[in-house]
Amino acid sequence: MFAHSDEDEADVPMTLIYNRNIKLNQSNPTLMIVYGAYGRNLEVDYQNQNLSLLERNWVIAFAHVRGGSENGREWYEQGKKHMKKKSISDFLSCARKMVRDGYTNPSLLCAITHSAGAVVLGAAANISPDLFRCLVMKVPFLDIITSMSNPDLPLTAHEYEEWGNINNDKSAFDCVSSYDPYLNVRDDTVYPNMLITGSTNDIRVPFWQPLKYVAKMRHNKMREKFTCLLKMDSAGGHFGLGGRFGPLLESAYDYSFLIHFVSALPPASPKNITVAHQQLPLDV
């Protein structure tokens, strides 16, 4: 399936996994997966943790936005530096197509990403917060300006090729500032429910990044109308818990968060998708 990007009408490939018997009546819980950075392909491989959602009649949608290399090197080049906004536009176009084609509606639409993929997802939340019910951002890179302004951080110099050198190039600074997820958080907006994770042992995305983002979200004037939950780990690192069961435990937590909010809803009507936000119990 392809979505036409709102940026320039490019065809953005999508991969969908779902039960063949679902009905396209906008009533299906949906999890979108996105990354779109460093030329990394969003691999569509077997992951047994996804069975938990598929058995509950969820739709899983992979958005192969620019910034990855699914369509070759040029697809990557069109999603970096001063063209990074194309990655964000691609993802929003994919999300809107899922709604427009009847797979789901905004009260049932969720998304998940990790690390640099949070640039896309965090920016999308600032642009169209009413398009999603829940977001999960794991060890998210959200505070680009602060990170790229400090050359003493271990990875900053290596990141110039991806985001641009904002210290020496004003146009690069202005471009990043226009979509930086942390910088553009609005304090008077109802955001989707969010689960933000981090690790005190993460050397790629320091723990203070998710902490700063959650703190800013919790100062939102509309804070009582959405949940922003922080889960900070001290055992794993950037790639999460290891071992045989570590990844499964993390997925169980993430999916519990998503299922809680989606399951708390009454049956959705395509004509009326405005719903009340629910608070996540502390013992979930």
DOVEXZA-712901 format. One record per residue (C-alpha): x, y, z. Coordinates in steps of 0.2 Angstrom, whole numbers, plus 5000, padded with zeros to 4 digits. Layout:
! DOVEXZA-712901
R    x    y    z
R    X    Y    Z
...
This chain:
! DOVEXZA-712901
R    x    y    z
R 5000 5000 5000
R 5006 5018 4997
R 5001 5035 5004
R 5004 5051 4994
R 5014 5062 5005
R 5007 5079 5008
R 5024 5087 5006
R 5026 5083 4987
R 5015 5069 4983
R 5028 5056 4984
R 5022 5038 4985
R 5027 5032 5003
R 5026 5013 5005
R 5017 5005 5019
R 5017 4987 5025
R 5001 4981 5034
R 4998 4966 5045
R 4981 4961 5050
R 4968 4948 5051
R 4960 4945 5034
R 4943 4946 5041
R 4943 4963 5048
R 4931 4976 5042
R 4936 4993 5035
R 4923 5002 5046
R 4936 5013 5056
R 4934 5002 5071
R 4951 4993 5071
R 4964 4997 5084
R 4980 5001 5075
R 4998 5002 5079
R 5009 5012 5067
R 5028 5009 5067
R 5040 5022 5061
R 5059 5026 5061
R 5065 5036 5046
R 5083 5040 5050
R 5101 5036 5046
R 5096 5026 5030
R 5090 5012 5041
R 5077 5001 5033
R 5061 4998 5043
R 5062 4979 5043
R 5046 4969 5042
R 5051 4953 5050
R 5042 4940 5061
R 5041 4946 5079
R 5032 4935 5091
R 5027 4949 5103
R 5016 4956 5089
R 5004 4941 5090
R 4998 4948 5106
R 4990 4963 5096
R 4985 4953 5081
R 4976 4941 5091
R 4966 4956 5098
R 4962 4961 5080
R 4974 4975 5079
R 4981 4981 5063
R 5000 4984 5063
R 5006 4996 5050
R 5024 5000 5045
R 5027 5017 5038
R 5043 5017 5027
R 5045 5036 5027
R 5060 5045 5019
R 5075 5045 5030
R 5076 5026 5028
R 5083 5017 5012
R 5068 5007 5007
R 5068 5015 4990
R 5086 5017 4988
R 5099 5030 4993
R 5089 5045 4986
R 5075 5040 4998
R 5087 5042 5013
R 5094 5058 5006
R 5077 5066 5005
R 5074 5063 5023
R 5089 5071 5031
R 5097 5088 5035
R 5086 5102 5027
R 5074 5090 5020
R 5070 5081 5037
R 5052 5088 5037
R 5048 5076 5022
R 5050 5061 5035
R 5037 5069 5046
R 5025 5074 5032
R 5027 5056 5025
R 5022 5049 5042
R 5007 5060 5044
R 5001 5056 5027
R 5002 5037 5031
R 4992 5040 5047
R 4979 5050 5038
R 4978 5036 5024
R 4974 5023 5038
R 4960 5033 5044
R 4954 5038 5026
R 4954 5020 5020
R 4943 5014 5035
R 4956 5004 5044
R 4955 5014 5060
R 4950 5031 5067
R 4961 5044 5078
R 4953 5037 5094
R 4960 5020 5090
R 4977 5025 5081
R 4993 5022 5091
R 5011 5023 5086
R 5028 5017 5092
R 5046 5021 5089
R 5063 5022 5097
R 5078 5033 5097
R 5080 5045 5082
R 5063 5039 5076
R 5056 5050 5090
R 5060 5065 5079
R 5047 5060 5067
R 5034 5054 5080
R 5037 5069 5092
R 5036 5082 5078
R 5020 5073 5072
R 5012 5075 5089
R 5016 5093 5089
R 5008 5096 5072
R 4993 5084 5073
R 4990 5079 5091
R 4972 5075 5088
R 4977 5061 5075
R 4983 5049 5088
R 4976 5040 5104
R 4993 5034 5111
R 5011 5036 5107
R 5026 5025 5114
R 5043 5033 5112
R 5057 5022 5118
R 5074 5030 5122
R 5068 5045 5112
R 5080 5058 5103
R 5069 5073 5106
R 5080 5088 5111
R 5090 5090 5095
R 5095 5108 5097
R 5102 5106 5114
R 5112 5090 5109
R 5118 5097 5092
R 5124 5113 5101
R 5136 5104 5112
R 5151 5097 5103
R 5158 5089 5119
R 5144 5076 5119
R 5151 5059 5112
R 5140 5058 5096
R 5137 5076 5091
R 5151 5077 5078
R 5145 5061 5070
R 5127 5068 5069
R 5131 5083 5058
R 5129 5072 5043
R 5111 5068 5048
R 5105 5084 5055
R 5117 5097 5049
R 5130 5107 5059
R 5118 5120 5068
R 5133 5128 5076
R 5140 5135 5060
R 5125 5135 5048
R 5111 5147 5052
R 5100 5139 5039
R 5103 5122 5048
R 5099 5129 5065
R 5083 5137 5058
R 5077 5121 5050
R 5080 5110 5065
R 5072 5123 5076
R 5056 5122 5066
R 5053 5104 5069
R 5063 5100 5085
R 5050 5090 5096
R 5055 5097 5112
R 5057 5115 5107
R 5040 5115 5098
R 5029 5107 5112
R 5014 5118 5115
R 5008 5121 5132
R 4990 5123 5128
R 4986 5108 5118
R 4979 5091 5122
R 4992 5078 5117
R 4990 5060 5114
R 4993 5049 5129
R 5011 5045 5130
R 5023 5032 5137
R 5041 5038 5137
R 5055 5027 5141
R 5074 5030 5145
R 5089 5022 5153
R 5102 5029 5165
R 5115 5019 5156
R 5111 5025 5139
R 5126 5034 5131
R 5117 5037 5114
R 5102 5046 5121
R 5106 5053 5138
R 5093 5050 5151
R 5090 5069 5153
R 5082 5069 5136
R 5066 5059 5140
R 5066 5068 5157
R 5066 5085 5150
R 5052 5081 5138
R 5041 5073 5151
R 5044 5087 5163
R 5038 5100 5149
R 5023 5089 5145
R 5018 5089 5163
R 5018 5108 5163
R 5005 5108 5149
R 4990 5118 5154
R 4979 5104 5147
R 4989 5091 5157
R 4974 5084 5166
R 4966 5078 5149
R 4980 5066 5144
R 4993 5055 5152
R 5012 5056 5150
R 5020 5042 5158
R 5039 5040 5161
R 5047 5023 5163
R 5066 5025 5167
R 5077 5009 5168
R 5093 5007 5177
R 5097 4990 5171
R 5098 4991 5152
R 5105 5003 5139
R 5100 5011 5123
R 5095 4994 5116
R 5084 4989 5131
R 5085 4974 5142
R 5095 4959 5136
R 5093 4941 5139
R 5080 4929 5133
R 5065 4938 5141
R 5070 4956 5142
R 5063 4962 5125
R 5047 4952 5129
R 5045 4961 5146
R 5047 4978 5138
R 5035 4974 5124
R 5022 4968 5137
R 5024 4984 5146
R 5022 4994 5130
R 5007 4985 5124
R 4999 4985 5140
R 4999 5004 5140
R 4992 5004 5122
R 4978 4991 5125
R 4973 5000 5142
R 4969 5016 5133
R 4961 5008 5118
R 4951 4996 5128
R 4944 5010 5139
R 4935 5017 5124
R 4917 5013 5119
R 4914 5007 5102
R 4920 5020 5090
R 4908 5028 5077
R 4915 5034 5061
R 4904 5050 5062
R 4910 5054 5080
R 4927 5051 5085
R 4928 5063 5099
R 4931 5053 5116
R 4936 5057 5134
R 4954 5053 5139
R 4956 5041 5153
R 4970 5040 5166
R 4981 5025 5167
R 4980 5017 5185
R 4997 5017 5194
R 4997 4999 5196
R 4997 4995 5177
